[in-house]
Amino acid sequence: MSQTTKHTGSETIEREICKKLERIRLLKNISQAKLAEAAGVSRRTISRMENGGGISFDTFIRVMQVLNLTDHLMAMLPSSEIRPIERVGRKGKGERKNASSPRTPKTTKKWEWDSEQ
């Protein structure tokens, strides 16, 4: 994706991605009909995708799988793991844990038969 996409609308980004998928399909010499059959969608859906008509996220994933591009799906999102620089700032404290409340010992009075009155 180009640098200009960070300031454009979602429709423009979707159109750019779908055009890129069309170019990849053509480079792999796969017809719309074969891609549609392998992805389990109609040829019309593939045509609509390539013309910027929009598709569901499920269809997008299916097309990515058929084109052997699933590695790129996870690359679209940043890692949710702690970054090395954050580990340095934590000075070896390991993984972050949820905060717990301070523990205070319970002091219970021993129950006696006459103490209820």
N, C-alpha and C positions, 0 to 999 in steps of 0.2 A: 504494500500500500504506500502511496506517496505521502509526502509531508503535508500536502494540502488536506488530506482526509481528517486530520484532527480538528478542523474547524468547519466541517461540512455536516449536513444532515444525515440521518440514518438511511434514508432512501438512496442517497448518493453513494454511501459506503456499501450498501447492499448491492447496488448496480455494479460497482467496481469489482466486488468479490465474485458476483455471478459471471461477469465478463471474463474474469480470470479463470474461473472454472471451465467456461466454454473454450478458452484458449488451450487449457490443459487437456481437455477432452479431445480437441482437434490434434494436438501434438501426439497424443497416444493413439490416434487414428481409430477412435471409437465413435460410432454413429449415435445419434440421439436415441434411436430405437433400442440399440443394444445397451446403452447406459440406463435407459428407463427400465428395461426388462431386468437388468442386474440389480437395480436399486429398488425394484418393486413398486415403481410409480408409472404413470402414463407418459407417453412421448410428449403429449401436450404440456405436462408439468415441466419437463426438461426445457421445452421450447419457451414456455412462460418465464422460467428461471433465467434463461440466456437473454431474453428480451427485457429483463429488469422488472418483470411482473410480480416478483415476490414468491417465496415458497415458505413452507413451514420449517421449523428447526429440525424436525425429524427427517424431512426430505433432504435438507442440507447435509446432515450427518450421513445419511444413506449414500448420497452422491460422493461425499468425501471418502467413504469406505470403498466404494467401487473404483474410485480413481487412485486408491492406495495413498491417501493423504491424511489418514487418521493421526499420524504423529503430529501433524500441524495443528490439530484441534486443541490438544493440551498446551501447545506452545502459545496459543492465543491468550492464555491467562497467566498472570504472574504466579510464582510459587507461593504457597501459603506457609512454607517453613520459615523458621527464623534465619535471617541472613547472617553470614560470618561477621560482619561489622557489628551487628547487634550482640553477638556472642562476646566479642572483645569488650564491649561496653558493660556487659553483665559480669565481667571478670570471673569467668569460669563457674558461674552459679548453675550451669546446666540448663535444662529446659525449664521454661516458665511453668509454674504451677498455680492453681487457684489459691487465693488467699483463704486462710482459715482463721477462725476466731481464737483468741487466746484461751487456753484450757486452764480452768481453775478447779481445784479438787473440791468435790462435793462433801459438805459436812452434814451428815445426817445424825439426828439425835436418835439414840437407841429407844425403840418403842418399849413401853412398860404398860402393864395392865391398868394401873391407876392413873396414868397420865392423860386419859381422855376426858376427865371430868373438869 
